[in-house]
Amino acid sequence: MAKKRSRGQAIDLLDGVFRKYPGSRLVEFLGEGACLQATVDGDSFSLTKVDGVLAIVEEVLESPDISVDLNRAACEYLAGSKKLEDFVTRTRQCIKGTHNDCRMSYEVNASMARMLTKGYLGFARNMGII
Protein backbone atom coordinates (compact mmCIF):
# COMPACT_ATOMS: atom_id res chain seq x y z
CA MET A 1 0.00 0.00 0.00
CA ALA A 2 2.84 2.41 0.77
CA LYS A 3 4.28 1.85 -2.71
CA LYS A 4 0.95 2.83 -4.33
CA ARG A 5 0.80 6.02 -2.27
CA SER A 6 4.44 6.75 -3.14
CA ARG A 7 3.67 6.41 -6.87
CA GLY A 8 0.67 8.72 -6.49
CA GLN A 9 2.87 11.29 -4.81
CA ALA A 10 5.38 10.97 -7.65
CA ILE A 11 2.62 11.64 -10.20
CA ASP A 12 1.59 14.72 -8.21
CA LEU A 13 5.21 15.91 -8.24
CA LEU A 14 5.53 15.36 -12.00
CA ASP A 15 2.25 17.18 -12.49
CA GLY A 16 3.67 20.12 -10.55
CA VAL A 17 6.84 20.10 -12.63
CA PHE A 18 5.48 19.62 -16.15
CA ARG A 19 1.78 20.50 -16.19
CA LYS A 20 1.91 23.71 -14.17
CA TYR A 21 3.65 26.95 -15.02
CA PRO A 22 6.54 27.44 -15.67
CA GLY A 23 7.33 23.83 -16.69
CA SER A 24 4.12 23.70 -18.71
CA ARG A 25 5.47 26.51 -20.89
CA LEU A 26 8.28 24.25 -22.08
CA VAL A 27 5.92 21.35 -22.71
CA GLU A 28 3.91 23.58 -25.08
CA PHE A 29 6.72 23.17 -27.63
CA LEU A 30 6.28 19.40 -27.76
CA GLY A 31 4.23 18.05 -30.64
CA GLU A 32 1.37 15.58 -30.61
CA GLY A 33 2.65 12.09 -29.79
CA ALA A 34 5.85 13.25 -28.13
CA CYS A 35 6.72 10.66 -25.50
CA LEU A 36 9.05 10.92 -22.58
CA GLN A 37 9.70 8.68 -19.65
CA ALA A 38 10.34 10.09 -16.21
CA THR A 39 11.72 7.91 -13.46
CA VAL A 40 11.36 9.34 -9.96
CA ASP A 41 13.31 7.45 -7.32
CA GLY A 42 12.97 4.21 -9.32
CA ASP A 43 9.27 4.57 -10.27
CA SER A 44 8.73 5.07 -14.02
CA PHE A 45 6.00 7.11 -15.69
CA SER A 46 5.20 7.94 -19.29
CA LEU A 47 4.59 11.53 -20.29
CA THR A 48 2.86 11.71 -23.64
CA LYS A 49 1.37 14.67 -25.48
CA VAL A 50 -2.21 13.72 -26.39
CA ASP A 51 -4.76 16.20 -27.77
CA GLY A 52 -2.45 19.05 -26.82
CA VAL A 53 -2.21 17.96 -23.16
CA LEU A 54 0.63 16.19 -21.39
CA ALA A 55 -0.72 12.93 -19.97
CA ILE A 56 1.19 11.37 -17.06
CA VAL A 57 0.59 7.64 -16.71
CA GLU A 58 2.11 4.91 -14.56
CA GLU A 59 3.82 2.82 -17.21
CA VAL A 60 7.21 2.01 -18.64
CA LEU A 61 7.64 2.91 -22.30
CA GLU A 62 9.40 0.49 -24.62
CA SER A 63 11.31 3.22 -26.44
CA PRO A 64 10.71 6.73 -25.11
CA ASP A 65 12.06 9.64 -27.11
CA ILE A 66 13.69 11.07 -24.01
CA SER A 67 14.26 9.43 -20.63
CA VAL A 68 14.65 11.57 -17.52
CA ASP A 69 15.76 10.15 -14.18
CA LEU A 70 15.37 12.38 -11.14
CA ASN A 71 14.80 12.22 -7.44
CA ARG A 72 11.96 13.68 -5.40
CA ALA A 73 14.14 16.53 -4.18
CA ALA A 74 14.69 17.62 -7.81
CA CYS A 75 10.94 17.39 -8.55
CA GLU A 76 10.12 19.54 -5.54
CA TYR A 77 12.84 22.04 -6.41
CA LEU A 78 11.68 22.35 -10.03
CA ALA A 79 8.01 22.59 -9.04
CA GLY A 80 8.92 25.52 -6.79
CA SER A 81 10.03 27.63 -9.76
CA LYS A 82 8.05 30.84 -10.26
CA LYS A 83 9.44 31.92 -13.65
CA LEU A 84 10.63 30.08 -16.75
CA GLU A 85 14.18 31.35 -16.25
CA ASP A 86 14.16 29.93 -12.70
CA PHE A 87 12.93 26.58 -14.00
CA VAL A 88 15.73 26.43 -16.58
CA THR A 89 18.38 27.43 -14.02
CA ARG A 90 17.10 24.88 -11.51
CA THR A 91 17.05 22.15 -14.15
CA ARG A 92 20.70 22.82 -14.97
CA GLN A 93 21.59 22.79 -11.27
CA CYS A 94 19.87 19.41 -10.83
CA ILE A 95 21.65 17.95 -13.86
CA LYS A 96 25.02 19.23 -12.62
CA GLY A 97 24.23 18.11 -9.06
CA THR A 98 25.05 21.54 -7.65
CA HIS A 99 21.89 22.12 -5.58
CA ASN A 100 21.70 20.23 -2.30
CA ASP A 101 20.67 16.61 -2.91
CA CYS A 102 18.79 17.27 -6.19
CA ARG A 103 19.70 14.78 -8.89
CA MET A 104 18.64 14.63 -12.53
CA SER A 105 19.96 12.97 -15.67
CA TYR A 106 18.54 12.45 -19.13
CA GLU A 107 19.08 10.40 -22.27
CA VAL A 108 17.88 11.27 -25.76
CA ASN A 109 16.77 8.23 -27.75
CA ALA A 110 14.86 9.91 -30.60
CA SER A 111 16.21 10.21 -34.11
CA MET A 112 16.94 13.65 -35.52
CA ALA A 113 13.83 13.40 -37.71
CA ARG A 114 11.66 12.65 -34.67
CA MET A 115 13.35 15.45 -32.74
CA LEU A 116 12.30 17.85 -35.50
CA THR A 117 8.73 16.58 -35.99
CA LYS A 118 7.82 16.29 -32.30
CA GLY A 119 9.08 19.69 -31.22
CA TYR A 120 11.98 18.56 -29.06
CA LEU A 121 14.35 21.09 -30.62
CA GLY A 122 12.12 24.00 -29.55
CA PHE A 123 11.96 22.46 -26.10
CA ALA A 124 15.77 22.12 -25.99
CA ARG A 125 16.29 25.66 -27.33
CA ASN A 126 14.09 27.12 -24.60
CA MET A 127 15.88 25.02 -21.99
CA GLY A 128 19.13 26.55 -23.21
CA ILE A 129 20.53 23.14 -24.10
CA ILE A 130 21.15 24.13 -27.76
N, C-alpha and C positions, 0 to 999 in steps of 0.2 A: 504494500500500500504506500509506503514512503517513496518508493521509486516512481509510482504514478504521480504523486503530488510533486516530486522533484521535476519530472518532465513537464508538468503543467506550469510550474514556475519558470522553467526554461523557455517555454513558448511565450509566456507573458514578458519575459526579458527580451526575447527576440522581437516581439511585437513593439516593445518600447524603443528598440534600436532602429528597426527598419520600416515600421508602419506609421510611426509618429515623427513629426518634424523635430530635428532637421534631417534625420536619416531617410525619411520618406522622400525628401527632395532628390536625393541621389537615386533612389529606386525608380523615380519617374523616367529616367533615361533608359531603363531596361525595356526591351521590346517584349511583345506577346510571346509566351513560351520560354522566356529566359528561365533557366533553372540553376539554382545554387543549392549547395548543401552546407548547412551550418551545424557544427558539432560543438555543443556546450558541455564541458566537463564529461565528455564521453557519450553523451546522448545526441543522436543525429536527427536532423529535421530537414525537410526539403522546403525550399522557398522558391515558388514558381509564380511567374506573372501570368494571371488568368483574367481575362476581361478587364484588363487595365489595373488590376488589384494584385498585390503580393499576397499569395496564400502561403501560410505556414502550417505544415502538416508533419506529424510524427511518422517519418519514413526515411529509409536510406535509399538514395538514388543510385542506380546502376552506373551511370556516367554523368555526373553533374558537370555543368560548364565551368563552375568555379566552386572549390571547396574551401570553407573557412573553418578554422578550429580556434575556439576561444574559451576562456573561462568565465565564470559568473562575474568576477570582479571587472573584467573588460566590458561585459554586457552592461553592467550597472553604470560604469564610467561613461560609456558611449551614450547610454540612454539619458544621462544627466546633461548632455550638451544642450545649449540654448540656441546656438547659431550654427549655420553650416560650417563656417570656418573652424569653430570649436570642435565640431564632430570630426572634421578632417584631421585636425591637429591631434586629437585624442586617439584616432585610429592609428596614426603614425607612431604615437607613443606606445600604444599597445603592441604593435608589430615589432618595434625596436626593444620592447621590454623595459622602457625607461620610466614608467609610472607605477610605483608601488608593486603590487603583485599581479597587475593586469598582463595577460598573455593573449596573443593573437597571431595566427599564421594563416597563409592562404596558398592555394595551388590553382593555377589556371589550366584547365583541361580542354577548353574549346579551341577549335581551329580558328584561324584568322578570319575565314569567311563567316563563321558563326559569331565571332566577336563583332564583326561589322553589322550583320543582320539583326542581332539581338540587342544592340545598343550598349554593349559592354565598353566600347571605346569612349563613349560620352560619359559613362559612369567613371571610368578610370581617369579621364581628363579632369573631371570635377573633383575627384579625390586627390588630384595632383600627382598621380602615379606616372602619367605620361605628359 
